[in-house]
Amino acid sequence: MPKLKLTKRTTDGLGPVERPTYFYDTDLSGFFLRLQPTGSRVWGVEYRAGHTRGAPTRRVTIAAFGALTPEEARAAAKKLLADVARGEDPAGQKAAKAKEMTLAALIDLYADEGCFVQRGIRQGAPMKERTKAYTLARLRHHAVPLLGKKRVTEIGAGDIERFVRDVTAGKTAKDEKTGPRTRVIVTGGEGAARKVVRDLSAVFSFAVRRSIMPENPVDKAAVRKTDNRRDRFLLLDEVKRLGEAFTALEDDGVNPKAVNIARLWALTGARRNEIAGLRWDEVDLDRGLLILADSKTGKSIRPLGAAAVTVLAGIERHEGSPFVFPAESGESHYQGTSRIWPKVIAKAGLPGVTPHTLRHTLGSTAVSTGEALALTGAILGHANARSTQIYAHVQQDPSRRAADRVSKKIAAALAGKSADVVPMSSRRRAR
């Protein structure tokens, strides 16, 4: 139990910790600063809920580290300890108040303190800013309108099931103009319902950990939190139709940025915004690599096949913009693919296919062609132990050659040429 006088100088000098650590003040008994491994800091007070020696020890937070100076936090701690001396129980009062918390208020609290990765190798790390923004947008566009005014302790499995039905039916759908060139479009539907109920489950799990709720109502609800579509991929004759759709739309005058972004989704297996938001300083055409500074799984090196290099090499650079696909106006990257993609899949006759389907398509094509799983992982930038080992110990040349072999199949199909691949399961049956 480390102790020090909690001043600006001493608290600014605290280094990182491996586990949640409480630093107690040497002058004011019970006053502490809690430091998390993530770097977040919170002022608080520890006290006994009663005047007897065997009374339970309780802690109550005061404010985030940056919200109050050490002097302001100390003054707030003195006030709380004075309340305790008069027989009050601040932590108990806070817990009672938490039971009256509405879902809208809980989502606000989750936005401030609970947006962490729930699973995988980044479990416990803060969400990427884009992921956090999308998550909170779904919660505020769907959950708040339908359940936001309900007390969280009153929400049960039946409420969750009704919520999913309402989102699926489109009750939260809207299309509102929010500015001269901006709109908020909320579609609702089955896919939106599955995503937002998964987000809502994370919010309730956070509330359980904070003792705001006794249990997570989503766990008892008869709802699906996953879409079970991870195995969807295109056969090469379907990729051929996709390529024909690209060409037809280009002939119709569709923005070539949208078509080239979609082509690169197919040729690289990269995630949607890894290509849409690609910067020129992340492209190494000489070595045939994408060196992504901040992908979903952190920094990632992806080998490029010759077809993808050709597409990138043919794109004109726009002076003053760091993006491969700059926006038509403003300083951001091009974001019009969401308008073009429905036209692509309609013309190709591929209903339900998403940009992420192309990622699965490249992966399945790699495996069907006989590429090693480790090299397939390197192409896709998977952040598991095997792909991490590839980045550390395998030269980029083998994985780049693998990317070249695989993307040739995709490129041939996009161009309408024959590129038959016999799936591994068919080869086994033939034997």
VOGU-3710 file (C-alpha; in Angstrom, 3 decimals, decimal comma):
1> mpklkltkrt> 0,000/0,000/0,000  2,208/2,868/-1,281  1,932/6,199/0,511  3,054/9,681/-0,476  1,892/13,243/-0,136  -0,475/13,674/-3,078  0,630/16,881/-4,746  0,936/17,914/-8,372  4,661/17,204/-8,369  4,409/13,726/-6,844
11> tdglgpverp> 1,406/12,607/-8,891  2,869/13,864/-12,190  5,982/11,817/-11,432  4,175/8,485/-11,052  5,155/5,949/-13,687  3,123/3,126/-15,275  1,823/0,229/-13,147  1,174/-3,414/-13,988  -2,049/-3,692/-11,925  -4,548/-1,252/-10,376
21> tyfydtdlsg> -2,624/0,572/-7,639  -3,876/2,853/-4,849  -1,545/5,617/-3,688  -2,656/6,889/-0,261  -1,991/10,365/1,026  0,349/10,675/4,022  -1,467/13,710/5,442  -5,188/13,008/4,925  -6,105/9,466/6,005  -8,187/7,647/3,385
31> fflrlqptgs> -7,519/10,069/0,530  -6,079/8,188/-2,478  -5,222/8,286/-6,162  -6,010/5,083/-8,093  -3,758/4,405/-11,074  -4,730/1,830/-13,736  -2,374/-0,060/-16,105  -4,088/1,810/-18,962  -2,842/5,086/-17,480  -6,228/6,347/-16,256
41> rvwgveyrag> -6,240/7,974/-12,785  -9,054/8,620/-10,320  -9,208/10,516/-7,029  -11,084/8,817/-4,200  -11,634/8,255/-0,497  -11,509/5,083/1,623  -13,360/4,934/4,944  -15,135/2,611/7,360  -18,933/2,641/7,048  -19,514/3,133/10,740
51> htrgaptrrv> -17,554/4,041/13,845  -16,782/0,498/14,999  -13,513/-1,241/14,265  -15,200/-4,126/12,445  -17,225/-1,899/10,102  -16,745/-2,636/6,401  -14,182/-0,608/4,459  -15,612/1,230/1,490  -14,204/3,330/-1,298  -15,886/6,108/-3,208
61> tiaafgaltp> -14,470/7,886/-6,249  -14,379/11,672/-6,362  -13,411/12,560/-9,909  -11,029/11,761/-12,727  -7,442/12,949/-12,255  -7,618/15,713/-14,836  -11,012/17,010/-13,707  -9,694/18,226/-10,341  -6,317/19,466/-9,186  -4,749/17,672/-6,195
71> eearaaakkl> -5,800/20,579/-3,958  -9,402/20,465/-5,215  -9,535/16,682/-4,825  -8,147/16,965/-1,283  -10,836/19,508/-0,380  -13,546/17,217/-1,782  -12,082/14,294/0,187  -12,180/16,314/3,423  -15,865/17,077/2,832  -16,683/13,400/2,238
81> ladvargedp> -14,765/12,340/5,342  -16,640/14,989/7,340  -19,917/13,460/6,093  -18,680/10,035/7,230  -17,867/11,461/10,670  -21,503/12,606/10,901  -22,669/9,047/10,264  -23,303/9,224/6,542  -22,271/6,540/4,031  -21,271/8,200/0,704
91> agqkaakake> -20,554/4,888/-1,068  -23,898/3,450/0,025  -25,690/6,589/-1,109  -23,880/6,416/-4,447  -24,868/2,757/-4,879  -28,488/3,569/-4,096  -28,411/6,412/-6,585  -26,864/4,110/-9,180  -29,900/1,841/-8,894  -31,984/4,769/-10,133
101> mtlaalidly> -29,675/5,301/-13,126  -31,372/5,310/-16,506  -29,933/3,448/-19,460  -29,153/6,770/-21,162  -27,063/7,820/-18,138  -25,369/4,411/-18,024  -24,374/4,735/-21,682  -22,859/8,149/-20,907  -20,889/6,585/-18,037  -19,803/3,733/-20,311
111> adegcfvqrg> -18,611/6,290/-22,876  -16,421/7,951/-20,240  -15,094/4,925/-18,378  -16,028/1,620/-20,008  -15,065/1,566/-23,693  -12,480/-1,211/-23,622  -11,889/-4,184/-25,938  -13,792/-7,182/-24,576  -11,888/-10,087/-26,118  -8,871/-11,132/-28,186
121> irqgapmker> -5,227/-10,195/-27,719  -6,178/-6,531/-27,092  -8,633/-7,406/-24,308  -8,675/-4,607/-21,740  -7,094/-2,061/-24,103  -9,025/1,118/-24,947  -11,180/0,883/-28,066  -9,853/2,477/-31,211  -11,404/5,928/-31,637  -13,333/4,885/-34,753
131> tkaytlarlr> -14,642/1,719/-33,067  -15,683/3,718/-30,012  -17,462/6,291/-32,169  -19,397/3,626/-34,092  -20,289/1,757/-30,895  -21,622/4,840/-29,105  -23,469/5,982/-32,227  -25,309/2,637/-32,430  -26,188/2,786/-28,732  -27,427/6,375/-28,919
141> hhavpllgkk> -29,352/5,922/-32,165  -31,053/2,659/-31,172  -30,873/1,917/-27,434  -31,451/5,428/-26,075  -34,670/6,121/-28,059  -36,233/2,779/-27,112  -34,869/2,071/-23,617  -33,033/5,222/-22,555  -35,584/6,400/-19,970  -35,880/3,049/-18,196
151> rvteigagdi> -33,998/2,447/-14,950  -31,250/-0,055/-15,654  -32,303/-2,289/-12,746  -35,753/-2,602/-14,304  -34,544/-3,838/-17,700  -35,076/-7,578/-18,105  -34,688/-10,249/-20,783  -38,150/-9,478/-22,159  -37,215/-5,835/-22,672  -34,120/-6,886/-24,601
161> erfvrdvtag> -36,084/-9,268/-26,836  -38,674/-6,561/-27,553  -35,862/-4,071/-28,227  -34,271/-6,397/-30,804  -37,631/-6,912/-32,537  -38,207/-3,149/-32,703  -34,773/-2,382/-34,137  -35,167/-5,213/-36,649  -38,548/-3,794/-37,684  -36,959/-0,403/-38,321
171> ktakdektgp> -38,545/1,563/-35,477  -35,293/3,465/-34,894  -34,597/4,138/-38,567  -34,269/7,783/-39,563  -32,768/10,071/-42,176  -32,158/13,567/-40,805  -30,258/16,535/-42,186  -27,843/17,838/-39,537  -25,987/20,486/-41,526  -25,410/21,976/-44,988
181> rtrvivtgge> -23,658/18,810/-46,198  -24,238/16,284/-43,433  -27,010/13,842/-42,638  -27,636/11,191/-40,003  -28,914/8,007/-41,616  -29,965/5,192/-39,273  -31,193/2,138/-41,140  -32,173/-0,340/-38,446  -32,864/-3,904/-39,564  -31,625/-7,339/-38,574
191> gaarkvvrdl> -27,904/-6,594/-38,899  -28,172/-3,386/-36,875  -30,125/-5,225/-34,168  -27,424/-7,896/-33,822  -24,655/-5,313/-33,570  -26,373/-3,025/-31,077  -27,482/-5,845/-28,773  -23,835/-6,951/-28,655  -22,888/-3,378/-27,728  -25,664/-3,280/-25,137
201> savfsfavrr> -24,417/-6,515/-23,592  -20,985/-4,915/-23,118  -22,625/-1,908/-21,423  -24,543/-4,144/-19,016  -21,437/-6,225/-18,263  -19,668/-2,963/-17,379  -22,601/-2,083/-15,086  -22,373/-5,484/-13,359  -18,653/-4,967/-12,725  -19,459/-1,569/-11,195
211> simpenpvdk> -22,185/-3,122/-8,974  -24,808/-0,961/-10,686  -26,759/-4,027/-11,852  -26,934/-7,532/-10,385  -26,779/-9,317/-13,768  -26,645/-8,802/-17,520  -30,195/-9,123/-18,969  -28,844/-9,831/-22,470  -27,404/-13,132/-21,200  -30,917/-14,415/-20,447
221> aavrktdnrr> -32,597/-13,011/-23,550  -33,348/-15,202/-26,557  -31,439/-13,057/-29,047  -28,530/-13,515/-31,440  -25,429/-11,450/-30,770  -23,485/-12,754/-33,791  -24,421/-12,873/-37,464  -22,878/-16,294/-38,236  -21,797/-15,052/-41,662  -18,044/-15,316/-41,190
231> drfllldevk> -17,863/-18,222/-43,641  -19,440/-16,250/-46,524  -17,036/-15,773/-49,427  -17,280/-15,429/-53,178  -16,497/-18,162/-55,654  -14,302/-17,039/-58,509  -17,194/-16,926/-60,991  -18,900/-14,544/-58,529  -15,714/-12,457/-58,398  -15,874/-12,342/-62,190
241> rlgeaftale> -19,379/-10,865/-61,995  -18,094/-8,369/-59,464  -15,332/-7,292/-61,864  -17,860/-6,890/-64,671  -19,955/-4,695/-62,365  -16,901/-2,518/-61,612  -16,257/-2,024/-65,330  -19,905/-1,286/-66,110  -20,169/1,291/-63,333  -16,957/2,971/-64,479
251> ddgvnpkavn> -18,444/3,205/-67,967  -21,546/4,757/-66,403  -19,417/7,506/-64,850  -19,235/6,319/-61,236  -16,466/7,965/-59,225  -13,286/5,955/-59,986  -12,133/6,367/-56,371  -15,014/4,190/-55,189  -14,268/1,516/-57,791  -10,536/1,458/-57,050
261> iarlwaltga> -11,201/1,215/-53,309  -13,463/-1,779/-53,942  -10,899/-3,374/-56,272  -8,260/-3,057/-53,567  -10,612/-4,600/-51,001  -10,747/-7,645/-53,274  -7,043/-7,713/-54,178  -5,624/-7,153/-50,672  -8,219/-8,562/-48,260  -7,764/-5,401/-46,213
271> rrneiaglrw> -10,516/-4,100/-43,971  -12,875/-1,435/-45,301  -11,286/1,660/-43,782  -7,740/0,342/-44,103  -8,134/1,006/-47,840  -10,617/3,900/-47,829  -8,440/5,826/-45,343  -5,098/4,668/-46,773  -2,293/7,269/-46,726  0,564/7,461/-49,204
281> devdldrgll> 3,121/7,223/-46,382  1,670/3,758/-45,643  2,307/2,544/-49,211  5,690/1,114/-50,229  5,354/0,272/-53,921  9,049/-0,624/-54,322  8,829/-3,428/-51,762  5,160/-4,205/-52,417  3,954/-3,499/-48,875  1,271/-1,679/-46,977
291> iladsktgks> 2,696/-0,456/-43,667  -0,443/0,501/-41,751  0,330/2,778/-38,843  -2,838/2,091/-36,869  -5,026/-0,773/-38,051  -7,680/-2,504/-35,960  -4,907/-4,553/-34,341  -2,266/-1,814/-34,177  0,649/-1,372/-36,576  0,435/-3,938/-39,356
301> irplgaaavt> 2,593/-4,841/-42,357  0,739/-6,346/-45,327  2,355/-7,827/-48,446  0,837/-6,720/-51,764  0,400/-8,789/-54,878  1,442/-7,407/-58,268  -2,166/-6,651/-59,235  -2,706/-4,455/-56,164  0,623/-2,682/-56,766  -0,498/-1,955/-60,347
311> vlagierheg> -3,765/-0,398/-59,151  -1,975/1,769/-56,595  0,742/2,799/-59,028  -1,913/4,030/-61,459  -3,577/6,365/-58,943  -2,776/10,040/-59,294  -1,471/11,752/-56,180  -3,329/14,873/-55,077  -1,042/17,647/-53,936  -1,748/18,737/-50,388
321> spfvfpaesg> -3,547/15,561/-49,350  -1,858/12,649/-47,541  -4,629/10,248/-48,597  -4,563/7,851/-51,530  -8,281/8,543/-51,939  -8,878/12,126/-50,755  -12,392/13,455/-50,250  -13,973/15,485/-53,028  -14,069/18,420/-50,611  -12,490/18,997/-47,226
331> eshyqgtsri> -9,369/17,426/-45,781  -10,556/13,892/-44,988  -10,498/10,768/-47,166  -13,165/9,693/-49,679  -16,237/8,281/-47,963  -18,624/7,715/-50,849  -18,274/3,940/-51,136  -21,370/3,405/-48,961  -23,430/4,990/-51,755  -21,702/3,091/-54,552
341> wpkviakagl> -21,488/-0,378/-53,000  -25,248/-1,126/-53,210  -25,053/-0,375/-56,952  -22,084/-2,750/-57,292  -23,760/-5,744/-55,681  -27,057/-5,038/-57,450  -25,365/-4,981/-60,872  -23,298/-8,089/-59,998  -26,355/-9,942/-58,675  -24,713/-10,559/-55,294
351> pgvtphtlrh> -27,292/-9,537/-52,668  -26,049/-9,409/-49,093  -22,365/-9,274/-50,047  -20,403/-6,700/-48,036  -16,891/-5,284/-48,407  -15,848/-7,595/-45,570  -16,965/-10,558/-47,693  -14,064/-9,712/-50,007  -11,662/-10,142/-47,095  -13,025/-13,635/-46,486
361> tlgstavstg> -12,852/-14,283/-50,231  -9,132/-13,578/-50,416  -8,504/-15,718/-47,338  -10,520/-18,643/-48,661  -8,859/-18,335/-52,077  -5,448/-18,447/-50,404  -6,277/-21,608/-48,459  -7,939/-23,249/-51,486  -4,833/-22,509/-53,540  -2,746/-24,301/-50,930
371> ealaltgail> -1,053/-21,346/-49,255  0,143/-21,973/-45,704  -2,111/-20,628/-42,973  0,769/-18,562/-41,617  1,256/-16,812/-44,960  -2,489/-16,318/-45,316  -2,475/-14,689/-41,897  0,374/-12,412/-42,987  -1,571/-11,311/-46,072  -4,681/-10,516/-44,018
381> ghanarstqi> -2,807/-8,973/-41,100  -4,243/-11,326/-38,499  -3,011/-10,397/-35,017  -2,771/-13,890/-33,571  0,371/-15,630/-32,333  1,089/-17,240/-35,690  0,877/-14,018/-37,698  2,863/-12,147/-35,040  5,564/-14,794/-35,355  5,566/-14,317/-39,129
391> yahvqqdpsr> 6,176/-10,575/-38,743  9,033/-11,263/-36,343  10,848/-14,175/-38,010  9,848/-14,590/-41,670  11,166/-12,376/-44,432  8,510/-10,444/-46,339  9,496/-12,026/-49,665  7,704/-15,388/-49,112  4,511/-13,733/-47,923  4,665/-11,214/-50,760
401> raadrvskki> 5,006/-14,050/-53,286  2,013/-15,723/-51,635  0,021/-12,480/-51,923  1,024/-12,277/-55,584  -0,126/-15,844/-56,301  -3,421/-15,357/-54,530  -4,238/-11,906/-55,901  -3,528/-13,162/-59,449  -6,551/-15,439/-59,051  -8,690/-12,561/-57,840
411> aaalagksad> -7,322/-10,177/-60,506  -7,978/-12,707/-63,287  -11,554/-13,167/-62,131  -12,109/-9,407/-61,818  -10,862/-9,072/-65,389  -13,221/-11,836/-66,561  -10,492/-14,398/-67,231  -10,538/-18,045/-66,224  -8,834/-18,801/-62,920  -10,341/-21,980/-61,580
421> vvpmssrrra> -9,303/-23,089/-58,120  -10,081/-26,558/-56,819  -11,082/-26,334/-53,144  -8,996/-28,434/-50,759  -12,090/-30,452/-49,737  -12,664/-31,445/-53,396  -9,025/-32,529/-53,733  -9,396/-34,807/-50,742  -12,532/-36,401/-52,212  -10,771/-36,906/-55,549
431> r> -8,093/-38,958/-53,813
//
